[in-house]
């Protein structure tokens, strides 16, 4: 049985169309590795781009093939999905795909999620700690980040880099998890590491920046502000949306009057550029931690990229 294929890369690198085209060639199904696409009705801001899972082929007639995908739209906005849940959900989807003889293709940009399932992180469910939360309330993000760094030095943890703690809420949760692991280090669940061919989509920094800016403008034109406003109108607290970071953080701040539209756009654009940079830092860190990533130029023709992957895989 052939191993799984993993396609990773920074935001706006074109991972999903590549994964979908590859899936059609190998009889594959895609498992998303995106920490925010798990939420229903959070579509534009998370960049689900579900049309990317429809692969068109032109031969004598035009044929559309819908590629099955997993771990998208699996929970409600306002809930706090986490790495422990993702690891179990991934493994269930992986086994399901394998049982039907299809090829699992893991695709996404959340490096922590990808590394957790490839390496088989030993994790335990971490309950909320009301006393700790109360003690941390009111601290700045810089203060919380410093505390988290100190905790990670004690636990030896590679989890919770800056990509995952861009708000006070997320930083407090990370401190909660690291504190729990320091006090109760025995894992409650073990899942096996998953062997995989790992493909990295390599995109030039300036091209990536241009694509991020163009895509942000397009998503705002497509109704991203209305999407966030609709979630607020459902009764989802603003703090819960801010917790999700990036688009949901900055657009919520605009809607609630904290910033102007222009301020929102400028801050969000900068934040996404910084996020993409941190994603690449994580992936380079994976290489230092022993993962072999085969980097493929994002600007190559699709057919050429797919053939390169197939050659490596076979």
N, C-alpha and C positions, 0 to 999 in steps of 0.2 A: 504494500500500500504506500503510495507516494505521500510525502510530507506536505504539511500546510504551506501556503504562501502568505507572507505578510508584506503589505505595501504601506509604507509610512512616509511621512514628509511634512513640511510645514504647511500652514494654511495657504491656500491659493496655488498649490503646486500641481493640481490636477490629479490627485490620487484616485478619486472615485471613478471618473470615466475610464482610467487605466484599469482599475480593478474590475469594473463591469465588462469591459472589452475582453480582458483576460478570462473572466469567468465564463463568458460565452464560448471561448475556444477550448476550455478544459472541462466544461461541465461543472462549474463551480457555483458556490453560493457565498455571499459576502457577510461577514460578521463585522459590524461597525465597532471601531475603537474610538469613540467620541463621547466624552463625559457629559455632553449637553444634548446630543441628539436622541437620548433616551426619553426626553420629555415630549409629550403630546402637545400640539398647538404652539410649540416653539419651533417654527419652521424656517422663517426667513432669517431670523437672528442667529440660528445655529448652522445655517447653510446646508440644510438637508439636501436640497437640489435633487429631489427624488426622480426627476426626469433623467438624471445621469445613470440610473439603473435600467433604463430602456436603451438597448443597443440596436441601432439601425444598421441593416446590411443592404447594400444595393447590388443585386445580381441581375437576373432577368426581371424580377419584381422586387418591390420594396417590402422588406420584412422587419417587423419589430419583435425583439425578444426581451421579455422582462426578466431581469436577473433577481432571484430571491435574495432578500436581505434580512438580517437579524439584529436585534438589540437597538432598534430605532422605534420610537413611539411605544415604549413599554411602561411608562409611569406618568403620573400626573404632575403638572407644574406646582411648585410650592413644596414638594417633597424633597428629601435630601438623599438622592441616590449616591452610593459610595463604592469604593474599590472592592470591599468585601462582597457586596452584592454583584458587582460586575464580574468578578472572577468566577463566581458560581454560575451566573447567567451565561457567560462565555462558554464554560465547560459543558453546560447542558446543550447549548446550540451546536457546539463542536461535535459532541457525540451524536446528536440528531442528524447532522449533515453527513457524518461518516457512516452512520447506520444505513443511509440511503444510497451510499456509493458515490456521493458527490464530493467535490474538493472544497474544503474550507479555505476561504481567502479572508484573512484579517486585514482590515483597512481603516486607517485613521491617523489622527495626529496627537492623541493623548498618550504621550510616551509612558507615563506611569501605568496606564491600563495595559498597554502593549507589553511592557517589560514584566508586569506581574503575571500575565498568563504564559508568556514564553519561558520565564524562569521558574514558574510554579511557586510564587510567594506563599509562605505559610502565614495565614492571617487569622485573626480571631475577631468576632463581632465586638465592637466597642460601644457600650452604652453611654448615654449622656451623663455628664458629671455636673450636676447643678451647682455644687459648691465651687468647683473650679471655674465654671462659667461666670459665676457671680464675682469671683476674685479678679477675673480678667476683664470684666465689663468696664468700659471707659478708657482702656489702654489704646494707644495709637497703633496703627498697622506696623510702623517701624519698631515699636516696643515689642509687639507680639512676634514679629519676624525674628528679632534678636533672641527672644525666649525660645522660639522653635529651633533656631540654629543650635542653641546650647543643649536642648533636649536631644536633638539628632546626633550631636557629638557623643552623648552618653549611650544612646541606643545603637549607634552605628547604622541608623536608618538611611536609605536612599530615597525614601518617599518624600512627598510634599516639597517640591522645589517651588520657585516663585511662580511658575506657570499655574500652580494649583492653589495658591494662597494670595490672590490679588484683592481680597477684601477682609475686613476684621472678622466677619462671621466664619469665613473659610479658614483663616489663621487660627481662630479659637478652636475650631473642630480639629484641625491638624495637631494642635497642642494637646487636646483631649486624647487623641489617638496615641500620640507619642508617649504621653504620661501613663496611659493605661498599659502600653507595651513595656514601659520601664518597670512598672510595679508588678505586672503579671505577664512575664515574658513567654510563658508556655503557650504555643499556638493550639487552637481548638480544632483547626481544620487544615488538612493538607491536600493539595491537588497537584497532579504530576506536571512537570515542565512539558511544554509542547514543542517538538522539533519542527522547525520551519525554515524555509528559504526566506531571507529577509531582503526586500527590495526597498531602497530609498529613492524617492523622487527628488533629484537635485535641481534646484532652480536658482538662477543667478539672482543675487540680492537686489539689484536695481529693478530687474524684471518682476521679481516678487513684490516689491514695494509698489510698482505701477499697477500690478494686477489687484493688490489689496485695495488701493484707493479707488480704482475703477469699480470693483465689486461692491465696496461700501456704498458708493453713490447709487449703483443699480439697486441694491437692497433697500435703500431709503426710498427710491422711486417706486419700488414694488410694494411698499406699505409696511416697512418694518416698525415705524412709529405706531401705526394703527394696530399692529400685532401686539405690541407691548401694552398699549392702552387697553386693548381687549382683555388681556390677562389681568390687568389691574381692575377692570370693570367686573371681572368674575369674582373679585374679592380676594385675589392673591395679594398678600401684603407686599408693599414696595421693597421692604428689606429682604424678602425672600427672592425677589427678582434680582436685586442688587447682588445677592449672594452668588448668582450664576455668572457674574462678571461680564466683561467686555460689552457686547451690544446691549444686554439686558440691564447692566449697571448704568451705562451712560445714557441710554434712551429713557430709562426710568427717572434718572435725575433731571433730564430735560422736561419730561411730562409733569413731574411734581414741582417744577419751578426752581430747581436748584441751579440749573444752568440755562443759557440761551441755546438756540438751535446751532449757531455757529460754534459756540464753545463745545457743545456736545460733539459735533462733527470732528473738530480739531483734536479733542482729547481722545475720542474713540479711535480715530485714525492712528494716532501715536501709539495708543495701547495695543492695537492689533499688530502694528509693526514690531513692537517690543515682544509681544506674545510669540510671533513667528521666530524671532531671534532666540527666545528661550526654548522653543521647541527644538531648534537645531542644536542648541547647547545640550539638551537632554539626549538627542540621538547620538551626538558625538560622545557623550558620556557612556551610552550603551556600548559603543565600540571599545571604549577603554575598559569596560566591565566584561569584555569577552565576546560580545555579539559581533558576528560578521555581517555587515550591511553592504549589499551590492548597489552602488549608486548609479542611477540612470538619468541622463540629461532630460529634463522635462520638455525641452523644445524639440526633441526628436519626433518624427512622425509616429503616430499611434501604432501602426503595424510594426515598425522597427522596434519600438519599445517592447511590444508584446513578444515578438520573436526572440529578443534578447533574454527576456524572462524565461520563456519556454526552454531555451538552450541551457540556461543555468539549472532549471528545474529537472530537466530530463537527464 
